[in-house]
Amino acid sequence: MEKTDVVLIGAGIMSATLGALLRQVQPDWTISMFERIDAASPESSDPWNNAGTGHSALCELNYTPQNADGSVDVSKAIDINERFQVSRQFWAYGVENGLLSEPSQFINPVPHVSFCHGADGVDYLRKRHAALSRHPLFEGMRFIDDPAEFADRLPLMSRGRDFDEPVALNWTDYGTDVDFGSLTTQLLAYLGRSGVDISFGSEVRDLAKQSDGSWNVKVRNTRNHETRVVNAKFVFVGAGGYALPLLQKAGIPEMSGIGGFPVSGLFLRCTNPELVDQHEAKVYGKAAVGAPPMSVPHLDTRVIKGRKGLLFGPYAGWTPKFLKDGRYTDLIKSVKPNNLMSMVGVGLTEMGLTKYLISEVLKSQSGRVYAMEEFIPRADGGDWELITAGQRVQVIRRKGMGGVLEFGTAVIAAQDGSISGLLGASPGASTCVSAMLDVMQQCFPKEYTAWQPKLQEMVPSLGVKLSENQALFADVWNWTSKSLNLTGVPVTQ
């Protein structure tokens, strides 16, 4: 039987990040990676399967909810931004130390913008700006409600717009567009050079705990259907939507009561150079009533393989598959005796979401273009093509006698630290380094202490809240901006 120290399941951004971190702190460990598809980053990490926003809460309004008294809660936005700064630091370290190559292949400067219309929307953005701009992490954010300046900054969105209705923006120049597919590919190339065994076309079919605490990982070759078993001291399940059934197969008690609800995303994509040249920003609006947070509408500039394009969406879709390349039996097979009540409970309490999904699935192409007109008045559907984006499986947890649907990422780890996995979705990839550091701390508590000096070298702000240490934030921001070739606004102490 083959033996290895670490098995990474999935060749997406999470497994690639964890593999790179472990390679840096523990270079003597053997690592094996298995990916069921014959390609790197084939699912959620693919650049056209996500918005590539580099989620830092600069523009996403679902991270800054309005309270009943009219105030704006920015606590989640600050936490998300803190976590994105951790990713920036690791990527900058990676560029400087040969883990990553040319940064413009995976990260580029693009303004991040929040957009609202109507008197209430304008008032909300004014309060949001006042609450965020006082924090160091959001320094430089501007509030704009002048129609002429709106038109100058966003010509595509202003063409044909009736400015009798008030509009407003929260504008941040130093946002980024991240090609997580390219980033993943570069990290995998580094892992391959450093001796990691990466096997594509290799589907993990089962996980079995052994008496010594290790795991037997059953892997099937998708081409010749041959099966092999690899014994590993530690297993990380970074398999996107398939993390749920694989962790269920592992049988760890931490998965009791947890289920999943798959939601697919659709985008309208434009590569018409005339339109692309009229818009250079990631503009986020407010989610429709009843829509999940991951369905916040946005008009995004994308930079993929050096070429600019536009995405608008997402429009929600539904399929019982847990991956784009999954199986129609995925959802029903995930229902177990220990999560049945959780699943049924969510079905009874999330009727608003159910109605929203039905309306989205039934929406025609003309209906999708009509919805886009909130951003692009008089949009021409002929300029846009419908593409299917990544599949997301939202976490369902037991609550009382029923269940609750969660929108976010969740790290699941066995008590003995021998196996861990990542469930859920957004902001996912953008906070991948922070999430994988959490995995390392939970699963390797003794080693984590010994790793501290090296981790601190890679992420200088580790263990420090940058929002409470402006001098350190200025140092790491200016360093990462230079190393990643970003034309971000320099931060001063």
VEXDREN-2710 file (C-alpha; in Angstrom, 1 decimal):
% VEXDREN-2710
k/r/px/py/pz
1/MET/0.0/0.0/0.0
2/GLU/1.2/3.5/-0.8
3/LYS/1.8/5.8/2.1
4/THR/2.0/9.6/2.3
5/ASP/1.9/12.2/5.0
6/VAL/-0.8/14.4/3.4
7/VAL/-3.6/13.8/0.9
8/LEU/-5.2/16.8/-0.8
9/ILE/-8.5/16.1/-2.5
10/GLY/-9.3/18.5/-5.3
11/ALA/-7.0/20.6/-7.5
12/GLY/-8.7/23.9/-6.8
13/ILE/-7.5/27.1/-5.0
14/MET/-8.0/25.7/-1.5
15/SER/-5.9/22.5/-1.9
16/ALA/-3.3/24.3/-3.9
17/THR/-3.0/27.0/-1.1
18/LEU/-2.8/24.5/1.7
19/GLY/-0.3/22.4/-0.2
20/ALA/1.9/25.5/-0.8
21/LEU/1.7/26.5/2.9
22/LEU/2.6/23.0/4.1
23/ARG/5.5/22.8/1.6
24/GLN/7.0/26.0/3.0
25/VAL/6.7/25.1/6.7
26/GLN/7.3/21.3/6.5
27/PRO/9.3/20.6/3.3
28/ASP/10.1/17.0/4.4
29/TRP/6.5/15.9/4.4
30/THR/5.2/13.8/1.5
31/ILE/2.1/15.2/-0.2
32/SER/-0.3/13.6/-2.8
33/MET/-3.1/15.4/-4.6
34/PHE/-6.0/13.8/-6.4
35/GLU/-8.3/15.6/-8.9
36/ARG/-11.2/13.7/-10.6
37/ILE/-11.1/16.0/-13.7
38/ASP/-8.2/16.0/-16.1
39/ALA/-7.4/19.7/-15.5
40/ALA/-6.4/22.1/-12.8
41/SER/-9.0/24.3/-11.1
42/PRO/-11.9/22.8/-13.1
43/GLU/-14.8/23.8/-10.9
44/SER/-15.3/26.9/-8.7
45/SER/-11.7/28.1/-9.1
46/ASP/-12.1/28.4/-12.9
47/PRO/-12.1/32.1/-13.8
48/TRP/-15.4/32.0/-15.6
49/ASN/-17.1/30.1/-12.8
50/ASN/-16.7/33.0/-10.3
51/ALA/-16.7/36.8/-10.3
52/GLY/-13.0/37.0/-9.4
53/THR/-13.8/40.0/-7.3
54/GLY/-11.0/39.3/-4.8
55/HIS/-13.7/39.7/-2.1
56/SER/-12.4/42.4/0.3
57/ALA/-15.9/43.8/1.2
58/LEU/-15.1/47.1/-0.6
59/CYS/-18.2/46.8/-2.7
60/GLU/-20.3/43.8/-1.6
61/LEU/-23.4/45.2/0.1
62/ASN/-24.4/42.0/1.8
63/TYR/-21.4/42.4/4.1
64/THR/-22.7/45.7/5.3
65/PRO/-26.4/45.2/6.3
66/GLN/-28.6/48.0/7.5
67/ASN/-29.9/47.7/11.1
68/ALA/-33.4/48.3/12.1
69/ASP/-32.4/51.8/13.5
70/GLY/-31.0/52.8/10.1
71/SER/-27.3/52.4/11.0
72/VAL/-25.0/50.2/9.0
73/ASP/-23.2/47.2/10.5
74/VAL/-19.7/47.0/9.0
75/SER/-18.2/44.3/11.3
76/LYS/-18.4/41.5/8.7
77/ALA/-16.9/43.8/6.1
78/ILE/-13.9/44.5/8.3
79/ASP/-13.4/40.8/9.0
80/ILE/-13.6/39.9/5.3
81/ASN/-11.1/42.6/4.4
82/GLU/-8.7/41.5/7.1
83/ARG/-8.8/38.0/5.7
84/PHE/-8.2/39.2/2.2
85/GLN/-5.1/41.1/3.4
86/VAL/-3.7/37.8/4.5
87/SER/-4.2/36.4/1.0
88/ARG/-2.4/39.4/-0.5
89/GLN/0.6/39.0/1.8
90/PHE/1.0/35.3/1.0
91/TRP/0.7/36.0/-2.8
92/ALA/3.3/38.8/-2.5
93/TYR/5.6/36.4/-0.6
94/GLY/4.9/33.8/-3.3
95/VAL/5.9/36.2/-6.1
96/GLU/9.1/37.2/-4.3
97/ASN/10.1/33.6/-3.5
98/GLY/9.4/31.7/-6.6
99/LEU/6.1/30.1/-5.7
100/LEU/4.3/32.3/-8.1
101/SER/5.4/34.0/-11.4
102/GLU/4.1/37.1/-13.1
103/PRO/1.4/38.6/-10.8
104/SER/-0.5/40.3/-13.7
105/GLN/-1.4/36.8/-14.8
106/PHE/-3.6/36.4/-11.8
107/ILE/-4.3/39.8/-10.1
108/ASN/-5.0/43.2/-11.6
109/PRO/-6.2/46.5/-10.3
110/VAL/-9.9/47.2/-11.0
111/PRO/-12.0/49.7/-9.0
112/HIS/-14.6/48.2/-6.6
113/VAL/-17.9/50.1/-6.6
114/SER/-21.2/49.8/-4.7
115/PHE/-24.3/51.1/-6.6
116/CYS/-27.7/52.1/-5.4
117/HIS/-30.6/54.1/-6.8
118/GLY/-33.6/55.8/-5.3
119/ALA/-33.7/58.0/-2.2
120/ASP/-33.4/55.2/0.3
121/GLY/-30.5/53.5/-1.6
122/VAL/-28.6/56.8/-1.8
123/ASP/-29.1/57.4/2.0
124/TYR/-27.9/53.8/2.7
125/LEU/-24.7/54.3/0.7
126/ARG/-24.1/57.6/2.4
127/LYS/-24.3/55.9/5.8
128/ARG/-22.2/53.0/4.6
129/HIS/-19.5/55.3/3.4
130/ALA/-19.5/57.2/6.7
131/ALA/-19.2/53.9/8.7
132/LEU/-16.5/52.3/6.5
133/SER/-14.3/55.3/5.5
134/ARG/-13.2/55.9/9.1
135/HIS/-11.4/52.5/9.2
136/PRO/-7.8/52.2/7.9
137/LEU/-8.7/49.2/5.7
138/PHE/-11.2/51.3/3.7
139/GLU/-9.2/54.5/3.5
140/GLY/-9.8/56.4/0.2
141/MET/-13.4/55.1/-0.4
142/ARG/-15.5/57.9/-2.0
143/PHE/-19.2/58.7/-1.9
144/ILE/-20.5/59.9/-5.2
145/ASP/-24.0/61.2/-5.9
146/ASP/-23.3/63.6/-8.8
147/PRO/-24.8/62.4/-12.1
148/ALA/-22.1/64.0/-14.1
149/GLU/-19.3/62.2/-12.2
150/PHE/-21.3/59.0/-12.3
151/ALA/-21.5/59.3/-16.1
152/ASP/-17.8/60.1/-16.4
153/ARG/-16.7/57.1/-14.3
154/LEU/-19.3/54.6/-15.6
155/PRO/-20.2/55.5/-19.2
156/LEU/-21.8/52.1/-20.0
157/MET/-24.1/52.4/-17.0
158/SER/-25.0/56.0/-17.7
159/ARG/-25.9/55.7/-21.4
160/GLY/-29.7/56.1/-21.6
161/ARG/-30.1/56.4/-17.8
162/ASP/-32.8/58.7/-16.4
163/PHE/-31.0/60.7/-13.7
164/ASP/-34.2/62.1/-12.4
165/GLU/-34.0/59.2/-10.0
166/PRO/-31.1/59.7/-7.6
167/VAL/-28.1/57.4/-7.8
168/ALA/-25.1/57.0/-5.7
169/LEU/-21.8/55.1/-5.6
170/ASN/-19.3/54.0/-3.0
171/TRP/-16.1/54.1/-5.1
172/THR/-12.7/52.5/-4.2
173/ASP/-9.8/52.7/-6.7
174/TYR/-7.7/50.0/-5.1
175/GLY/-9.9/47.0/-5.7
176/THR/-8.6/44.0/-7.7
177/ASP/-9.7/41.4/-10.2
178/VAL/-8.3/37.9/-9.4
179/ASP/-8.1/35.0/-11.9
180/PHE/-8.2/32.2/-9.4
181/GLY/-7.7/29.7/-12.2
182/SER/-4.4/31.1/-13.1
183/LEU/-3.4/31.5/-9.5
184/THR/-4.2/27.9/-8.8
185/THR/-2.3/26.7/-11.9
186/GLN/0.8/28.6/-10.7
187/LEU/0.6/27.2/-7.2
188/LEU/0.2/23.7/-8.6
189/ALA/3.2/24.2/-10.8
190/TYR/5.2/25.1/-7.7
191/LEU/3.9/22.0/-5.9
192/GLY/4.9/19.8/-8.8
193/ARG/8.4/21.3/-8.9
194/SER/8.8/20.7/-5.2
195/GLY/7.9/17.0/-5.4
196/VAL/4.2/16.9/-4.7
197/ASP/2.6/13.9/-6.5
198/ILE/-0.4/15.4/-8.4
199/SER/-2.8/12.9/-10.1
200/PHE/-5.5/14.1/-12.5
201/GLY/-8.3/11.9/-13.6
202/SER/-8.2/10.3/-10.1
203/GLU/-11.5/10.3/-8.2
204/VAL/-11.5/9.7/-4.5
205/ARG/-14.3/7.2/-3.9
206/ASP/-14.0/6.4/-0.2
207/LEU/-12.3/7.3/3.1
208/ALA/-11.7/4.8/5.9
209/LYS/-10.2/5.6/9.3
210/GLN/-7.6/3.1/10.5
211/SER/-6.8/2.0/14.1
212/ASP/-3.6/4.1/14.2
213/GLY/-5.5/7.3/13.3
214/SER/-4.5/7.4/9.7
215/TRP/-6.8/7.2/6.6
216/ASN/-7.0/4.8/3.8
217/VAL/-8.0/6.8/0.7
218/LYS/-9.6/4.8/-2.1
219/VAL/-8.8/6.4/-5.5
220/ARG/-10.2/5.3/-8.9
221/ASN/-8.6/6.2/-12.2
222/THR/-11.3/7.7/-14.3
223/ARG/-9.7/6.5/-17.6
224/ASN/-9.0/2.8/-16.9
225/HIS/-11.1/2.5/-13.8
226/GLU/-8.2/0.9/-11.8
227/THR/-8.4/1.4/-8.1
228/ARG/-5.6/2.0/-5.6
229/VAL/-5.5/2.8/-1.9
230/VAL/-3.3/5.4/-0.4
231/ASN/-2.7/5.6/3.4
232/ALA/-2.3/9.2/4.7
233/LYS/-1.7/10.6/8.1
234/PHE/-3.8/13.7/7.2
235/VAL/-6.5/14.3/4.6
236/PHE/-7.8/17.6/3.4
237/VAL/-11.1/17.6/1.4
238/GLY/-11.0/20.6/-0.9
239/ALA/-13.3/19.1/-3.5
240/GLY/-15.9/22.0/-3.8
241/GLY/-19.4/20.6/-3.6
242/TYR/-18.1/17.0/-3.3
243/ALA/-16.5/17.9/0.0
244/LEU/-19.9/17.2/1.7
245/PRO/-20.4/13.5/0.5
246/LEU/-16.7/12.7/1.1
247/LEU/-16.7/14.1/4.6
248/GLN/-19.9/12.1/5.2
249/LYS/-18.2/8.9/4.0
250/ALA/-15.4/9.7/6.5
251/GLY/-18.0/9.2/9.2
252/ILE/-16.6/11.9/11.6
253/PRO/-19.1/13.0/14.3
254/GLU/-18.5/16.6/13.3
255/MET/-20.6/16.0/10.2
256/SER/-23.7/14.9/12.1
257/GLY/-26.7/17.0/11.2
258/ILE/-24.9/18.8/8.4
259/GLY/-26.5/18.7/4.9
260/GLY/-26.1/20.8/1.7
261/PHE/-28.3/22.7/-0.7
262/PRO/-26.9/23.1/-4.3
263/VAL/-27.3/26.4/-6.1
264/SER/-25.9/26.9/-9.6
265/GLY/-25.1/30.3/-11.1
266/LEU/-25.5/31.7/-14.5
267/PHE/-23.8/34.8/-16.0
268/LEU/-24.2/36.9/-19.0
269/ARG/-20.8/37.4/-20.6
270/CYS/-19.8/40.1/-23.0
271/THR/-16.6/40.2/-25.1
272/ASN/-17.7/43.0/-27.4
273/PRO/-14.7/45.3/-27.3
274/GLU/-16.8/48.4/-27.8
275/LEU/-18.8/47.7/-24.6
276/VAL/-15.9/46.3/-22.7
277/ASP/-14.0/49.6/-23.2
278/GLN/-16.9/51.6/-21.7
279/HIS/-16.7/49.9/-18.3
280/GLU/-13.8/49.3/-16.0
281/ALA/-15.0/48.5/-12.5
282/LYS/-16.7/45.8/-10.5
283/VAL/-20.1/47.3/-9.6
284/TYR/-22.2/45.6/-7.0
285/GLY/-25.9/46.4/-6.3
286/LYS/-28.4/45.1/-3.8
287/ALA/-29.8/41.5/-3.9
288/ALA/-33.4/41.0/-4.8
289/VAL/-35.9/40.3/-2.0
290/GLY/-35.6/36.6/-1.1
291/ALA/-32.4/36.1/-3.0
292/PRO/-29.4/34.4/-1.3
293/PRO/-26.4/36.7/-0.5
294/MET/-24.4/34.9/-3.2
295/SER/-26.9/36.2/-5.8
296/VAL/-26.0/39.9/-5.4
297/PRO/-26.2/41.4/-8.9
298/HIS/-22.9/42.8/-10.2
299/LEU/-21.4/44.1/-13.5
300/ASP/-17.8/43.0/-13.5
301/THR/-14.7/43.8/-15.5
302/ARG/-12.7/40.6/-15.8
303/VAL/-9.1/40.1/-16.8
304/ILE/-8.5/36.5/-18.0
305/LYS/-5.4/35.5/-19.8
306/GLY/-4.6/39.1/-20.4
307/ARG/-7.9/39.9/-22.1
308/LYS/-10.7/42.1/-20.6
309/GLY/-14.3/41.0/-20.6
310/LEU/-17.5/41.8/-18.8
311/LEU/-19.8/39.6/-16.7
312/PHE/-23.2/40.4/-15.4
313/GLY/-25.1/38.3/-12.9
314/PRO/-25.4/35.9/-11.3
315/TYR/-28.8/34.5/-12.1
316/ALA/-29.6/31.5/-9.9
317/GLY/-30.2/28.1/-11.4
318/TRP/-30.8/24.8/-9.8
319/THR/-29.7/21.2/-10.3
320/PRO/-29.3/18.4/-7.8
321/LYS/-25.6/18.1/-8.8
322/PHE/-22.9/19.1/-6.3
323/LEU/-20.5/20.0/-9.1
324/LYS/-20.9/21.2/-12.7
325/ASP/-19.4/17.9/-13.6
326/GLY/-21.3/16.1/-10.9
327/ARG/-24.1/13.5/-10.8
328/TYR/-27.9/14.1/-10.7
329/THR/-28.0/11.7/-7.7
330/ASP/-25.7/13.9/-5.6
331/LEU/-28.4/15.6/-3.5
332/ILE/-30.5/12.6/-2.7
333/LYS/-27.5/10.5/-1.8
334/SER/-26.4/13.2/0.7
335/VAL/-29.6/12.8/2.7
336/LYS/-28.7/10.7/5.7
337/PRO/-30.6/9.8/8.9
338/ASN/-28.5/12.2/10.9
339/ASN/-29.3/15.2/8.6
340/LEU/-32.8/14.4/7.4
341/MET/-34.5/16.7/9.9
342/SER/-32.1/19.5/9.1
343/MET/-32.9/19.2/5.4
344/VAL/-36.6/19.0/5.9
345/GLY/-36.5/21.9/8.3
346/VAL/-34.8/24.1/5.8
347/GLY/-37.3/23.1/3.2
348/LEU/-40.1/24.4/5.4
349/THR/-38.5/27.6/6.5
350/GLU/-36.9/28.8/3.3
351/MET/-40.0/29.2/1.2
352/GLY/-38.8/32.6/0.0
353/LEU/-35.6/31.1/-1.4
354/THR/-37.6/28.4/-3.1
355/LYS/-39.9/30.9/-4.8
356/TYR/-36.9/32.9/-5.8
357/LEU/-35.1/29.9/-7.4
358/ILE/-38.2/28.9/-9.3
359/SER/-38.6/32.4/-10.7
360/GLU/-34.9/32.4/-11.7
361/VAL/-35.0/29.0/-13.4
362/LEU/-38.1/30.0/-15.4
363/LYS/-36.5/33.4/-16.5
364/SER/-36.0/33.7/-20.2
365/GLN/-33.1/35.3/-22.0
366/SER/-35.1/38.5/-22.5
367/GLY/-36.0/38.4/-18.8
368/ARG/-32.4/38.2/-17.9
369/VAL/-31.5/41.1/-20.1
370/TYR/-34.4/43.1/-18.6
371/ALA/-33.0/42.5/-15.2
372/MET/-29.6/43.8/-16.4
373/GLU/-31.2/47.1/-17.4
374/GLU/-31.0/48.2/-13.8
375/PHE/-27.3/48.4/-14.5
376/ILE/-27.2/49.0/-18.2
377/PRO/-30.3/50.8/-19.5
378/ARG/-31.5/49.7/-22.9
379/ALA/-29.1/46.7/-22.9
380/ASP/-29.0/44.7/-26.1
381/GLY/-29.2/41.0/-25.5
382/GLY/-27.3/40.3/-28.7
383/ASP/-24.1/41.6/-27.1
384/TRP/-24.3/39.0/-24.3
385/GLU/-24.1/35.2/-24.1
386/LEU/-25.4/33.0/-21.2
387/ILE/-22.7/30.9/-19.5
388/THR/-23.1/28.4/-16.6
389/ALA/-20.8/29.4/-13.7
390/GLY/-19.7/27.3/-10.8
391/GLN/-21.9/25.1/-8.6
392/ARG/-22.1/26.0/-4.9
393/VAL/-23.4/23.8/-2.1
394/GLN/-24.6/25.9/0.8
395/VAL/-24.3/24.4/4.3
396/ILE/-27.4/23.3/6.2
397/ARG/-26.9/22.8/10.0
398/ARG/-29.1/21.3/12.6
399/LYS/-31.0/23.9/14.7
400/GLY/-33.4/22.6/17.3
401/MET/-35.6/20.1/15.6
402/GLY/-35.0/21.6/12.2
403/GLY/-32.2/23.2/10.2
404/VAL/-30.8/26.5/9.1
405/LEU/-29.2/27.4/5.8
406/GLU/-25.8/29.1/6.0
407/PHE/-24.3/31.4/3.3
408/GLY/-20.5/31.4/3.8
409/THR/-17.6/29.1/4.2
410/ALA/-17.2/26.6/7.0
411/VAL/-14.1/24.6/8.0
412/ILE/-14.9/21.1/9.3
413/ALA/-12.2/19.3/11.2
414/ALA/-12.2/16.0/13.1
415/GLN/-11.4/16.4/16.8
416/ASP/-8.1/14.5/16.4
417/GLY/-7.1/16.8/13.5
418/SER/-6.6/13.9/11.1
419/ILE/-9.1/15.1/8.5
420/SER/-10.5/18.5/7.5
421/GLY/-12.6/19.9/4.7
422/LEU/-14.1/23.2/3.5
423/LEU/-17.8/23.5/2.9
424/GLY/-19.9/26.4/1.6
425/ALA/-19.2/29.2/-0.8
426/SER/-18.5/33.0/-1.0
427/PRO/-16.2/34.7/-0.1
428/GLY/-14.3/31.4/-0.3
429/ALA/-11.4/31.8/-2.7
430/SER/-10.6/35.3/-1.8
431/THR/-9.9/34.3/1.8
432/CYS/-8.3/31.0/0.9
433/VAL/-5.0/31.7/2.8
434/SER/-6.8/32.7/6.0
435/ALA/-9.1/29.6/5.7
436/MET/-6.1/27.3/5.2
437/LEU/-4.2/28.8/8.1
438/ASP/-7.3/28.0/10.2
439/VAL/-7.1/24.4/9.0
440/MET/-3.4/24.2/9.9
441/GLN/-4.0/25.6/13.4
442/GLN/-6.9/23.3/14.1
443/CYS/-5.3/20.1/12.8
444/PHE/-1.7/20.7/13.7
445/PRO/-1.8/22.6/17.0
446/LYS/1.7/21.4/18.2
447/GLU/3.4/21.9/14.8
448/TYR/1.7/25.3/14.3
449/THR/3.6/26.7/17.2
450/ALA/6.9/25.6/15.7
451/TRP/5.8/26.9/12.3
452/GLN/5.1/30.5/13.6
453/PRO/8.4/32.1/12.5
454/LYS/8.0/30.8/8.9
455/LEU/4.3/31.7/8.8
456/GLN/5.2/35.2/10.1
457/GLU/7.7/35.5/7.3
458/MET/4.9/34.7/4.7
459/VAL/2.2/36.6/6.4
460/PRO/3.7/39.4/8.6
461/SER/0.3/40.4/10.0
462/LEU/-0.4/36.9/11.3
463/GLY/-2.3/37.1/14.6
464/VAL/-2.7/40.9/14.4
465/LYS/-5.8/42.9/13.4
466/LEU/-4.6/45.3/10.8
467/SER/-7.7/47.5/11.4
468/GLU/-6.2/48.1/14.9
469/ASN/-2.6/48.6/13.8
470/GLN/-2.4/51.2/11.1
471/ALA/1.4/51.3/11.0
472/LEU/1.6/47.6/10.2
473/PHE/-1.2/47.9/7.7
474/ALA/0.6/50.6/5.9
475/ASP/3.8/48.5/5.7
476/VAL/2.1/45.3/4.4
477/TRP/-0.2/47.2/2.0
478/ASN/2.6/49.1/0.4
479/TRP/4.8/46.0/0.2
480/THR/2.0/43.8/-1.3
481/SER/1.0/46.6/-3.8
482/LYS/4.6/46.8/-5.0
483/SER/5.2/43.0/-5.2
484/LEU/1.9/42.3/-6.9
485/ASN/2.3/45.3/-9.3
486/LEU/-0.9/46.9/-8.2
487/THR/-1.5/50.6/-8.6
488/GLY/-3.3/50.8/-5.3
489/VAL/-3.6/53.9/-3.3
490/PRO/-0.5/54.1/-1.0
491/VAL/-1.4/54.0/2.7
492/THR/0.4/56.2/5.2
493/GLN/0.9/55.6/8.9
END
